């Protein structure tokens, strides 16, 4: 599989994950990078009328995770730790998150992600450590470069 086919297969795998039926995200993956967008809905709100931090955490982790997995073609990577900073509330528009790998070695990837609102203002950021797991990507739901 070429790198481009791997990126498309990861995008398809992301869309196939049952959790993403709730968020309907859009994702684009490149080498060591990913971008995810979701439209903010009232279903994501806490009782003060803004998006719950768990939604922002999920998308930050996803963006960093897929940036890391773009560099690994054999197995599913695993998040071993992830630190999140929520910097501004968001209650409308589109949440856009950019993830990228900042370091990699034989045993782990370090990736970070930043979330933005429609005005390109930071909503949150996070960074994590990801390791190669044992689960083969070819066995993952949706992992195919064909739509």
DSSP file (Angstrom, degrees, kcal/mol; ACC not computed):
  #  RESIDUE AA STRUCTURE BP1 BP2  ACC     N-H-->O    O-->H-N    N-H-->O    O-->H-N    TCO  KAPPA ALPHA  PHI   PSI    X-CA   Y-CA   Z-CA
    1    1 A X              0   0    0      0, 0.0     2,-0.0     0, 0.0    72,-0.0   0.000 360.0 360.0 360.0 131.9    0.0    0.0    0.0
    2    2 A X     >  -     0   0    0      1,-0.1     4,-2.3     4,-0.0     5,-0.2  -0.326 360.0-106.4 -72.5 162.5    1.4    3.4   -0.9
    3    3 A X  H  > S+     0   0    0      1,-0.2     4,-2.4     2,-0.2     5,-0.2   0.918 122.1  52.4 -55.9 -42.7    1.4    6.2    1.7
    4    4 A X  H  > S+     0   0    0      1,-0.2     4,-2.1     2,-0.2    -1,-0.2   0.901 109.4  48.7 -61.6 -41.0   -1.5    7.9    0.0
    5    5 A X  H  > S+     0   0    0      1,-0.2     4,-2.5     2,-0.2    -1,-0.2   0.888 109.8  53.0 -65.1 -38.3   -3.5    4.7    0.0
    6    6 A X  H  X S+     0   0    0     -4,-2.3     4,-2.4     2,-0.2    -2,-0.2   0.917 108.1  50.0 -61.9 -44.1   -2.7    4.3    3.7
    7    7 A X  H  X S+     0   0    0     -4,-2.4     4,-2.2     2,-0.2    -2,-0.2   0.919 112.3  47.1 -61.8 -43.6   -3.9    7.8    4.5
    8    8 A X  H  X S+     0   0    0     -4,-2.1     4,-2.4     2,-0.2    -1,-0.2   0.894 111.1  52.2 -65.1 -39.0   -7.2    7.2    2.7
    9    9 A X  H  X S+     0   0    0     -4,-2.5     4,-2.3     2,-0.2   135,-0.5   0.895 109.4  49.3 -64.6 -39.5   -7.6    3.8    4.5
   10   10 A X  H  X S+     0   0    0     -4,-2.4     4,-2.4     2,-0.2    -2,-0.2   0.908 109.8  51.6 -64.6 -41.3   -7.1    5.5    7.8
   11   11 A X  H  X S+     0   0    0     -4,-2.2     4,-2.1     1,-0.2    -2,-0.2   0.920 111.6  47.2 -60.2 -43.4   -9.7    8.2    6.9
   12   12 A X  H  X S+     0   0    0     -4,-2.4     4,-1.8   132,-0.2    -2,-0.2   0.884 110.0  53.0 -65.6 -38.6  -12.2    5.4    6.0
   13   13 A X  H  X S+     0   0    0     -4,-2.3     4,-0.9     2,-0.2    -2,-0.2   0.906 108.3  50.9 -62.0 -42.0  -11.4    3.6    9.2
   14   14 A X  H >< S+     0   0    0     -4,-2.4     3,-0.8     1,-0.2     6,-0.2   0.924 110.4  48.3 -61.7 -45.4  -12.2    6.7   11.2
   15   15 A X  H 3< S+     0   0    0     -4,-2.1    -1,-0.2     1,-0.2    -2,-0.2   0.827 108.1  56.3 -65.1 -30.5  -15.5    7.2    9.4
   16   16 A X  H 3< S+     0   0    0     -4,-1.8    -1,-0.2   125,-0.2    -2,-0.2   0.662  78.9 109.2 -77.3 -16.4  -16.4    3.5   10.1
   17   17 A X  S X< S-     0   0    0     -4,-0.9     3,-1.6    -3,-0.8     4,-0.3  -0.436  71.9-135.2 -64.3 127.1  -15.9    3.8   13.9
   18   18 A X  T >  S+     0   0    0      1,-0.3     3,-1.7    -2,-0.2     4,-0.4   0.825 101.0  63.1 -54.1 -35.3  -19.4    3.6   15.5
   19   19 A X  T >> S+     0   0    0      1,-0.3     3,-1.3     2,-0.2     4,-0.6   0.824  93.9  63.6 -59.4 -30.6  -18.6    6.5   17.8
   20   20 A X  H <> S+     0   0    0     -3,-1.6     4,-1.6     1,-0.3     5,-0.3   0.552  81.6  76.7 -78.1  -5.4  -18.3    8.8   14.8
   21   21 A X  H <4 S+     0   0    0     -3,-1.7    -1,-0.3    -4,-0.3    -2,-0.2   0.826  96.9  50.2 -65.2 -29.8  -21.9    8.3   13.8
   22   22 A X  H <4 S+     0   0    0     -3,-1.3    -2,-0.2    -4,-0.4    -1,-0.2   0.813 121.5  30.7 -76.4 -31.2  -22.7   10.7   16.7
   23   23 A X  H  < S-     0   0    0     -4,-0.6    16,-0.4     2,-0.0    -2,-0.2   0.557  83.4-152.9-102.3  -9.8  -20.2   13.4   15.6
   24   24 A X     <  -     0   0    0     -4,-1.6    15,-0.3     1,-0.1    -3,-0.1   0.855  28.3-172.3  16.5  74.5  -20.1   13.0   11.7
   25   25 A X        -     0   0    0     -5,-0.3     2,-0.4    13,-0.1    13,-0.2  -0.384  22.3-140.0 -81.7 160.5  -16.5   14.3   11.4
   26   26 A X  E     -A   37   0A   0     11,-2.3    11,-2.3    -2,-0.1     2,-0.4  -0.970  26.0-173.7-112.9 135.9  -14.6   15.1    8.2
   27   27 A X  E     -A   36   0A   0     -2,-0.4     2,-0.4     9,-0.2     9,-0.2  -0.988  17.8-173.7-136.0 143.5  -10.9   14.1    8.2
   28   28 A X  E     -A   35   0A   0      7,-2.1     7,-2.2    -2,-0.4     2,-0.4  -0.999  13.8-162.6-130.9 132.7   -8.0   14.6    5.9
   29   29 A X  E     +A   34   0A   0     -2,-0.4     2,-0.2     5,-0.2     5,-0.2  -0.935  13.8 167.1-119.4 139.1   -4.6   12.8    6.6
   30   30 A X  E >   -A   33   0A   0      3,-2.1     3,-1.8    -2,-0.4     2,-0.4  -0.751  57.9 -52.9-130.1-179.4   -1.2   13.6    5.3
   31   31 A X  T 3  S-     0   0    0      1,-0.3     3,-0.1    -2,-0.2    40,-0.1  -0.437 124.9 -13.2 -62.7 114.0    2.2   12.4    6.3
   32   32 A X  T 3  S+     0   0    0     -2,-0.4    69,-2.1    35,-0.4     2,-0.3   0.590 125.9  85.6  72.0  11.4    2.5   13.1   10.1
   33   33 A X  E <   +AB  30 100A   0     -3,-1.8    -3,-2.1    67,-0.2     2,-0.3  -0.963  47.1 178.4-141.8 155.0   -0.6   15.3   10.0
   34   34 A X  E     -AB  29  99A   0     65,-2.1    65,-2.8    -2,-0.3     2,-0.4  -0.985  10.7-158.8-150.5 157.1   -4.3   15.2   10.2
   35   35 A X  E     -AB  28  98A   0     -7,-2.2    -7,-2.1    -2,-0.3     2,-0.4  -0.995  11.2-174.1-136.8 132.5   -7.2   17.7   10.2
   36   36 A X  E     -AB  27  97A   0     61,-2.4    61,-3.0    -2,-0.4     2,-0.4  -0.971   2.0-170.1-126.7 140.7  -10.7   17.0   11.6
   37   37 A X  E     +AB  26  96A   0    -11,-2.3   -11,-2.3    -2,-0.4     2,-0.3  -0.995   6.1 175.6-129.3 137.7  -13.8   19.2   11.4
   38   38 A X  E     - B   0  95A   0     57,-2.1    57,-3.0    -2,-0.4     2,-0.5  -0.993  30.5-123.3-134.5 146.5  -17.1   18.7   13.2
   39   39 A X  E     - B   0  94A   0    -16,-0.4    55,-0.2    -2,-0.3     2,-0.2  -0.762  34.5-118.4 -85.2 130.2  -20.1   21.0   13.2
   40   40 A X        -     0   0    0     53,-3.1     2,-0.3    -2,-0.5    53,-0.3  -0.497  35.5-174.4 -72.4 133.9  -21.1   22.0   16.7
   41   41 A X    >   -     0   0    0     -2,-0.2     3,-2.1    51,-0.1     4,-0.2  -0.924  38.2-116.6-127.2 152.2  -24.5   20.8   17.8
   42   42 A X  G >  S+     0   0    0     -2,-0.3     3,-1.8     1,-0.3     7,-0.1   0.764 110.5  73.0 -58.4 -23.9  -26.6   21.5   21.0
   43   43 A X  G 3  S+     0   0    0      1,-0.3    -1,-0.3     8,-0.0    -3,-0.0   0.688  93.5  55.4 -63.5 -16.2  -26.4   17.7   21.7
   44   44 A X  G <  S+     0   0    0     -3,-2.1     8,-3.1    47,-0.1    -1,-0.3   0.474  89.1 111.3 -92.4  -3.5  -22.7   18.3   22.6
   45   45 A X  B <   -F   51   0B   0     -3,-1.8     6,-0.3     6,-0.3     2,-0.2  -0.352  57.7-143.1 -79.9 149.1  -23.5   21.0   25.2
   46   46 A X    >   -     0   0    0      4,-2.6     3,-1.9    -2,-0.1     4,-0.2  -0.391  50.6 -82.7 -87.6-178.6  -23.1   20.9   29.0
   47   47 A X  T 3  S+     0   0    0      1,-0.3    -2,-0.1    -2,-0.2    -1,-0.0   0.537 126.4  64.8 -72.8  -3.5  -25.7   22.7   31.0
   48   48 A X  T 3  S-     0   0    0      2,-0.2    -1,-0.3     0, 0.0     3,-0.1   0.318 117.8-105.9 -97.2   8.3  -24.1   26.1   30.6
   49   49 A X  S <  S+     0   0    0     -3,-1.9     2,-0.3     1,-0.3    -2,-0.1   0.701  83.5 102.8  84.1  20.5  -24.7   26.0   26.8
   50   50 A X  S    S-     0   0    0     -4,-0.2    -4,-2.6    -6,-0.1    -1,-0.3  -0.871  82.0 -75.2-128.7 166.6  -21.2   25.3   25.4
   51   51 A X  B     -F   45   0B   0     39,-2.9    -6,-0.3    -2,-0.3    39,-0.2  -0.371  53.0-112.8 -64.1 131.5  -19.6   22.2   24.1
   52   52 A X    >>  -     0   0    0     -8,-3.1     3,-1.4     1,-0.1     4,-1.2  -0.352  20.7-121.6 -64.1 142.7  -18.6   19.7   26.8
   53   53 A X  H 3> S+     0   0    0      1,-0.3     4,-3.1     2,-0.2     5,-0.2   0.757 108.5  67.7 -58.3 -27.2  -14.8   19.2   27.2
   54   54 A X  H 3> S+     0   0    0      1,-0.2     4,-2.2     2,-0.2    -1,-0.3   0.850  99.1  51.2 -64.6 -31.8  -15.1   15.5   26.5
   55   55 A X  H <> S+     0   0    0     -3,-1.4     4,-2.0   -11,-0.2    -1,-0.2   0.927 112.4  45.2 -68.3 -45.1  -16.1   16.3   22.9
   56   56 A X  H  X S+     0   0    0     -4,-1.2     4,-2.5     1,-0.2    -2,-0.2   0.918 112.3  52.1 -65.7 -42.7  -13.1   18.6   22.5
   57   57 A X  H  X S+     0   0    0     -4,-3.1     4,-3.0     1,-0.2     5,-0.3   0.938 108.3  52.2 -55.9 -47.4  -10.8   16.0   24.1
   58   58 A X  H  X S+     0   0    0     -4,-2.2     4,-2.7     1,-0.2    -2,-0.2   0.925 112.1  43.7 -57.1 -47.7  -12.1   13.3   21.7
   59   59 A X  H  X S+     0   0    0     -4,-2.0     4,-2.4     2,-0.2    -1,-0.2   0.880 114.1  50.4 -70.8 -36.7  -11.3   15.4   18.6
   60   60 A X  H  X S+     0   0    0     -4,-2.5     4,-2.3     2,-0.2     5,-0.2   0.950 113.7  45.4 -62.0 -48.4   -7.9   16.5   19.9
   61   61 A X  H  X S+     0   0    0     -4,-3.0     4,-3.0    -5,-0.2    -2,-0.2   0.913 112.5  51.6 -61.4 -43.5   -7.0   12.9   20.7
   62   62 A X  H  X S+     0   0    0     -4,-2.7     4,-2.8    -5,-0.3     5,-0.3   0.921 109.9  48.9 -59.5 -45.2   -8.3   11.7   17.3
   63   63 A X  H  X S+     0   0    0     -4,-2.4     4,-1.6     2,-0.2    36,-0.2   0.914 115.8  42.5 -64.4 -43.0   -6.3   14.3   15.4
   64   64 A X  H  X S+     0   0    0     -4,-2.3     4,-2.2     2,-0.2    -2,-0.2   0.922 114.1  52.8 -68.0 -43.2   -3.0   13.5   17.3
   65   65 A X  H  X S+     0   0    0     -4,-3.0     4,-3.0    -5,-0.2    -2,-0.2   0.935 111.5  44.3 -56.4 -50.6   -3.7    9.8   17.1
   66   66 A X  H  X S+     0   0    0     -4,-2.8     4,-1.3     1,-0.2    -1,-0.2   0.804 108.6  57.0 -72.5 -27.7   -4.2    9.8   13.3
   67   67 A X  H  < S+     0   0    0     -4,-1.6   -35,-0.4    -5,-0.3     4,-0.4   0.933 113.0  42.7 -61.4 -44.0   -1.2   12.0   12.7
   68   68 A X  H >< S+     0   0    0     -4,-2.2     3,-1.8     1,-0.2    -2,-0.2   0.938 112.3  51.5 -66.1 -47.5    0.8    9.3   14.5
   69   69 A X  H >< S+     0   0    0     -4,-3.0     3,-1.3     1,-0.3    -1,-0.2   0.714  95.0  72.0 -67.8 -17.7   -0.9    6.4   12.8
   70   70 A X  T 3< S+     0   0    0     -4,-1.3    -1,-0.3     1,-0.2    -2,-0.2   0.775  99.3  48.6 -63.8 -23.1   -0.1    8.0    9.4
   71   71 A X  T <  S+     0   0    0     -3,-1.8     2,-0.5    -4,-0.4    -1,-0.2   0.407 105.0  66.0 -95.9   0.7    3.5    7.1   10.1
   72   72 A X    <   +     0   0    0     -3,-1.3     5,-0.1    -4,-0.2    -1,-0.1  -0.968  53.4 174.7-127.0 114.1    2.7    3.5   11.0
   73   73 A X  S    S+     0   0    0     -2,-0.5    -1,-0.1     1,-0.1     3,-0.1   0.543  72.1  50.0 -98.2  -8.0    1.3    1.2    8.2
   74   74 A X  S    S+     0   0    0      1,-0.2    63,-2.3    63,-0.1    64,-0.5   0.883 107.8  25.2 -98.7 -45.2    1.2   -2.1   10.0
   75   75 A X  E    S-C  136   0A   0     61,-0.3     2,-0.3    62,-0.1    61,-0.2  -0.834  76.7-101.0-128.5 159.7   -0.6   -1.8   13.4
   76   76 A X  E     -     0   0A   0     59,-2.8    57,-1.9    -2,-0.3    59,-0.3  -0.592  41.4-133.5 -70.7 129.1   -3.1    0.4   15.2
   77   77 A X  E     -C  132   0A   0     -2,-0.3     2,-0.4    55,-0.2    55,-0.2  -0.519  16.3-140.2 -83.6 160.3   -1.3    2.9   17.5
   78   78 A X  E     -C  131   0A   0     53,-3.0    53,-2.2    -2,-0.2     2,-0.6  -0.952  11.3-124.2-123.4 139.5   -2.5    3.3   21.1
   79   79 A X  E     +C  130   0A   0     -2,-0.4    51,-0.2    51,-0.2     3,-0.1  -0.724  28.8 174.8 -78.4 121.3   -2.8    6.5   23.2
   80   80 A X  E     -     0   0A   0     49,-3.1     2,-0.3    -2,-0.6    -1,-0.2   0.732  69.6  -1.8 -99.6 -27.6   -0.8    5.9   26.4
   81   81 A X  E     -C  129   0A   0     48,-1.3    48,-2.0     2,-0.0    -1,-0.4  -0.973  60.2-176.1-156.3 151.2   -1.3    9.4   27.7
   82   82 A X  E     -C  128   0A   0     -2,-0.3     2,-0.5    46,-0.2    46,-0.2  -0.922   9.3-158.6-152.8 124.3   -2.9   12.6   26.6
   83   83 A X  E     -C  127   0A   0     44,-2.9    44,-1.8    -2,-0.3     2,-0.4  -0.887  14.5-163.4-105.6 132.5   -2.9   16.0   28.2
   84   84 A X  E     -C  126   0A   0     -2,-0.5     2,-0.5    42,-0.2    42,-0.2  -0.931  11.8-168.7-121.6 138.8   -5.7   18.5   27.3
   85   85 A X  E     -C  125   0A   0     40,-3.3    40,-2.5    -2,-0.4     2,-0.6  -0.989   9.6-156.9-124.0 120.3   -6.0   22.2   27.8
   86   86 A X  E     +C  124   0A   0     -2,-0.5    38,-0.3    38,-0.2     3,-0.1  -0.877  19.5 169.5 -97.6 118.9   -9.4   23.8   27.1
   87   87 A X        +     0   0    0     36,-2.2     2,-0.3    -2,-0.6    37,-0.2   0.615  58.4  12.3-110.8 -15.5   -8.8   27.5   26.4
   88   88 A X  S    S-     0   0    0     35,-1.8    -1,-0.3    33,-0.1     2,-0.1  -0.948  74.1-112.0-162.1 138.9  -12.1   28.9   25.1
   89   89 A X        -     0   0    0     -2,-0.3     2,-0.4    -3,-0.1   -37,-0.1  -0.363  26.5-161.8 -71.6 155.6  -15.7   27.8   25.0
   90   90 A X        +     0   0    0    -39,-0.2   -39,-2.9     1,-0.1     3,-0.1  -0.992  23.3 158.8-138.8 131.2  -17.4   27.0   21.7
   91   91 A X        +     0   0    0     -2,-0.4     2,-0.3   -41,-0.2    -1,-0.1   0.336  64.4  24.9-134.1   4.3  -21.2   26.8   21.2
   92   92 A X  S    S+     0   0    0      2,-0.1    26,-0.3   -51,-0.0    -1,-0.2  -0.985  91.7  27.5-159.5 166.2  -21.7   27.2   17.4
   93   93 A X  S    S-     0   0    0    -53,-0.3   -53,-3.1    -2,-0.3     2,-0.4  -0.471  94.2 -30.2  83.9-150.4  -20.0   26.8   14.1
   94   94 A X  E     -B   39   0A   0    -55,-0.2     2,-0.6    -2,-0.2   -55,-0.2  -0.899  43.0-145.7-114.4 135.7  -17.3   24.4   13.2
   95   95 A X  E     -B   38   0A   0    -57,-3.0   -57,-2.1    -2,-0.4     2,-0.5  -0.902  21.5-170.3 -96.4 121.2  -14.6   22.9   15.4
   96   96 A X  E     -BD  37 116A   0     20,-2.4    20,-3.1    -2,-0.6     2,-0.4  -0.958   2.0-171.2-116.5 128.9  -11.4   22.4   13.4
   97   97 A X  E     -BD  36 115A   0    -61,-3.0   -61,-2.4    -2,-0.5     2,-0.5  -0.975   7.8-162.3-125.6 132.2   -8.5   20.5   14.8
   98   98 A X  E     -BD  35 114A   0     16,-2.4    16,-2.2    -2,-0.4     2,-0.4  -0.952  11.2-171.9-112.2 126.8   -5.0   20.1   13.4
   99   99 A X  E     +BD  34 113A   0    -65,-2.8   -65,-2.1    -2,-0.5     2,-0.3  -0.898   7.2 171.0-116.3 147.8   -2.8   17.3   14.6
  100  100 A X  E     -BD  33 112A   0     12,-2.7    12,-2.6    -2,-0.4     2,-0.4  -0.992  34.3-112.5-154.0 150.8    0.9   16.7   13.9
  101  101 A X  E     + D   0 111A   0    -69,-2.1    10,-0.3    -2,-0.3     3,-0.1  -0.663  25.3 179.9 -81.2 131.3    3.7   14.5   15.1
  102  102 A X  E     +     0   0A   0      8,-3.0     2,-0.3    -2,-0.4     9,-0.2   0.622  68.4   5.3-105.3 -18.6    6.5   16.3   16.8
  103  103 A X  E     + D   0 110A   0      7,-1.7     7,-3.2     2,-0.0    -1,-0.4  -0.966  59.3 179.4-161.8 146.3    8.7   13.4   17.6
  104  104 A X  E     + D   0 109A   0     -2,-0.3     2,-0.2     5,-0.2     5,-0.2  -0.994   6.2 163.5-148.2 150.4    9.0    9.7   16.9
  105  105 A X        -     0   0    0      3,-2.5    -2,-0.0    -2,-0.3     3,-0.0  -0.771  58.4 -68.8-145.5-166.6   11.4    6.9   17.7
  106  106 A X  S    S+     0   0    0     -2,-0.2     3,-0.1     1,-0.2     0, 0.0   0.815 128.7  29.2 -61.5 -31.0   11.3    3.0   17.7
  107  107 A X  S    S+     0   0    0      1,-0.2    25,-0.5    24,-0.1     2,-0.3   0.649 121.0  15.8-109.3 -15.9    8.9    2.7   20.5
  108  108 A X  E     - E   0 131A   0     23,-0.2    -3,-2.5     2,-0.0     2,-0.4  -0.982  49.6-139.1-156.2 164.1    6.6    5.8   20.5
  109  109 A X  E     -DE 104 130A   0     21,-2.9    21,-2.7    -2,-0.3     2,-0.5  -0.963  13.7-153.6-120.9 141.7    5.2    8.9   18.8
  110  110 A X  E     +DE 103 129A   0     -7,-3.2    -8,-3.0    -2,-0.4    -7,-1.7  -0.984  25.9 170.2-114.2 124.5    4.7   12.2   20.4
  111  111 A X  E     -DE 101 128A   0     17,-2.1    17,-2.9    -2,-0.5     2,-0.3  -0.939  16.5-161.2-133.9 154.0    1.9   14.2   18.7
  112  112 A X  E     -DE 100 127A   0    -12,-2.6   -12,-2.7    -2,-0.3     2,-0.3  -0.916   2.5-162.5-132.1 162.2    0.0   17.4   19.5
  113  113 A X  E     -DE  99 126A   0     13,-2.7    13,-2.4    -2,-0.3     2,-0.4  -0.994   4.2-158.8-144.4 147.2   -3.2   18.9   18.3
  114  114 A X  E     -DE  98 125A   0    -16,-2.2   -16,-2.4    -2,-0.3     2,-0.4  -0.996  11.2-148.7-129.7 134.2   -4.8   22.4   18.4
  115  115 A X  E     -DE  97 124A   0      9,-3.3     8,-3.0    -2,-0.4     9,-1.1  -0.830  15.9-172.3-105.1 140.4   -8.5   23.1   18.1
  116  116 A X  E     -DE  96 122A   0    -20,-3.1   -20,-2.4    -2,-0.4     6,-0.2  -0.926  15.3-137.3-130.5 152.7   -9.9   26.3   16.5
  117  117 A X    >   -     0   0    0      4,-2.0     3,-2.0    -2,-0.3   -22,-0.1  -0.322  48.8 -81.9 -93.2-174.5  -13.3   27.9   16.1
  118  118 A X  T 3  S+     0   0    0    -26,-0.3   -25,-0.1     1,-0.3   -23,-0.1   0.738 131.0  56.5 -63.5 -22.6  -14.7   29.6   12.9
  119  119 A X  T 3  S-     0   0    0      2,-0.1    -1,-0.3     3,-0.0     3,-0.1   0.276 118.5-112.0 -91.0  11.3  -12.7   32.8   13.8
  120  120 A X  S <  S+     0   0    0     -3,-2.0     2,-0.4     1,-0.3    -2,-0.1   0.740  70.8 144.8  63.3  25.7   -9.5   30.8   13.9
  121  121 A X        -     0   0    0      1,-0.1    -4,-2.0     2,-0.0    -1,-0.3  -0.762  58.0-102.8 -93.1 140.7   -9.3   31.3   17.6
  122  122 A X  E     + E   0 116A   0     -2,-0.4    -6,-0.3    -6,-0.2     3,-0.1  -0.401  37.7 174.9 -65.9 133.3   -7.9   28.6   19.7
  123  123 A X  E     -     0   0A   0     -8,-3.0   -36,-2.2     1,-0.4   -35,-1.8   0.674  65.4 -27.4-105.8 -32.3  -10.5   26.5   21.6
  124  124 A X  E     -CE  86 115A   0     -9,-1.1    -9,-3.3   -38,-0.3    -1,-0.4  -0.981  51.9-154.0-172.6 169.2   -8.1   23.9   23.1
  125  125 A X  E     +CE  85 114A   0    -40,-2.5   -40,-3.3    -2,-0.3     2,-0.3  -0.983  12.0 176.2-152.4 159.6   -4.9   22.0   22.6
  126  126 A X  E     -CE  84 113A   0    -13,-2.4   -13,-2.7    -2,-0.3     2,-0.3  -0.990  12.8-156.3-159.5 162.4   -3.4   18.7   23.7
  127  127 A X  E     +CE  83 112A   0    -44,-1.8   -44,-2.9    -2,-0.3     2,-0.3  -0.994  17.6 177.5-144.4 150.1   -0.5   16.5   23.4
  128  128 A X  E     -CE  82 111A   0    -17,-2.9   -17,-2.1    -2,-0.3     2,-0.5  -0.938  29.3-120.9-148.7 167.7    0.0   12.8   23.7
  129  129 A X  E     -CE  81 110A   0    -48,-2.0   -49,-3.1    -2,-0.3   -48,-1.3  -0.956  29.7-171.1-113.0 132.0    2.2    9.8   23.6
  130  130 A X  E     -CE  79 109A   0    -21,-2.7   -21,-2.9    -2,-0.5     2,-0.3  -0.961   1.6-167.3-126.5 139.3    1.2    7.0   21.2
  131  131 A X  E     -CE  78 108A   0    -53,-2.2   -53,-3.0    -2,-0.4     2,-0.4  -0.872  33.2 -95.6-123.9 158.4    2.8    3.5   20.9
  132  132 A X  E     -C   77   0A   0    -25,-0.5   -55,-0.2    -2,-0.3   -56,-0.1  -0.581  43.6-158.2 -72.3 129.0    2.5    0.8   18.4
  133  133 A X  E     -     0   0A   0    -57,-1.9    -1,-0.1    -2,-0.4   -56,-0.1  -0.144  24.9-113.7 -92.0-166.9   -0.2   -1.8   19.4
  134  134 A X  E    S+     0   0A   0    -59,-0.1     2,-0.5     2,-0.1   -57,-0.1   0.552  80.6 105.9-105.2 -13.1   -0.6   -5.4   18.3
  135  135 A X  E    S-     0   0A   0    -59,-0.3   -59,-2.8     1,-0.1     2,-0.2  -0.578  72.3-128.0 -75.5 120.6   -3.9   -5.0   16.4
  136  136 A X  E >   -C   75   0A   0     -2,-0.5     3,-1.5   -61,-0.2     4,-0.3  -0.466   5.1-137.2 -70.6 134.0   -3.2   -5.2   12.7
  137  137 A X  G >  S+     0   0    0    -63,-2.3     3,-2.1     1,-0.3     6,-0.2   0.869 103.1  64.6 -58.1 -37.6   -4.6   -2.3   10.7
  138  138 A X  G 3  S+     0   0    0    -64,-0.5    -1,-0.3     1,-0.3     4,-0.1   0.735 102.7  49.9 -60.9 -20.0   -5.8   -4.7    8.0
  139  139 A X  G <  S+     0   0    0     -3,-1.5    -1,-0.3     2,-0.1    -2,-0.2   0.465  88.7 108.7 -94.2  -3.1   -8.2   -6.2   10.6
  140  140 A X  S X  S-     0   0    0     -3,-2.1     3,-1.8    -4,-0.3     2,-0.1  -0.496  83.6 -95.9 -78.3 143.0   -9.6   -2.8   11.7
  141  141 A X  T 3  S+     0   0    0      1,-0.3  -125,-0.2    -2,-0.2    -1,-0.1  -0.358 106.4   2.0 -56.1 123.1  -13.2   -1.9   10.7
  142  142 A X  T 3  S+     0   0    0      1,-0.2     2,-1.6    -2,-0.1    -1,-0.3   0.375  82.2 147.7  83.8  -4.8  -13.2    0.2    7.6
  143  143 A X    <   +     0   0    0     -3,-1.8     2,-0.3    -6,-0.2    -1,-0.2  -0.480  31.6 115.0 -72.6  93.9   -9.4    0.1    6.9
  144  144 A X        -     0   0    0     -2,-1.6  -132,-0.2  -135,-0.5  -131,-0.1  -0.961  65.3-137.5-157.7 140.3   -9.5    0.2    3.1
  145  145 A X  S    S+     0   0    0     -2,-0.3     2,-0.4  -133,-0.1    -2,-0.1   0.530  84.8  85.7 -80.0  -3.5   -8.3    2.7    0.6
  146  146 A X              0   0    0      1,-0.1    -2,-0.1  -137,-0.0  -141,-0.0  -0.818 360.0 360.0 -99.4 138.0  -11.4    2.2   -1.5
  147  147 A X              0   0    0     -2,-0.4    -1,-0.1  -135,-0.0    -2,-0.0   0.465 360.0 360.0 -72.9 360.0  -14.6    4.2   -0.6
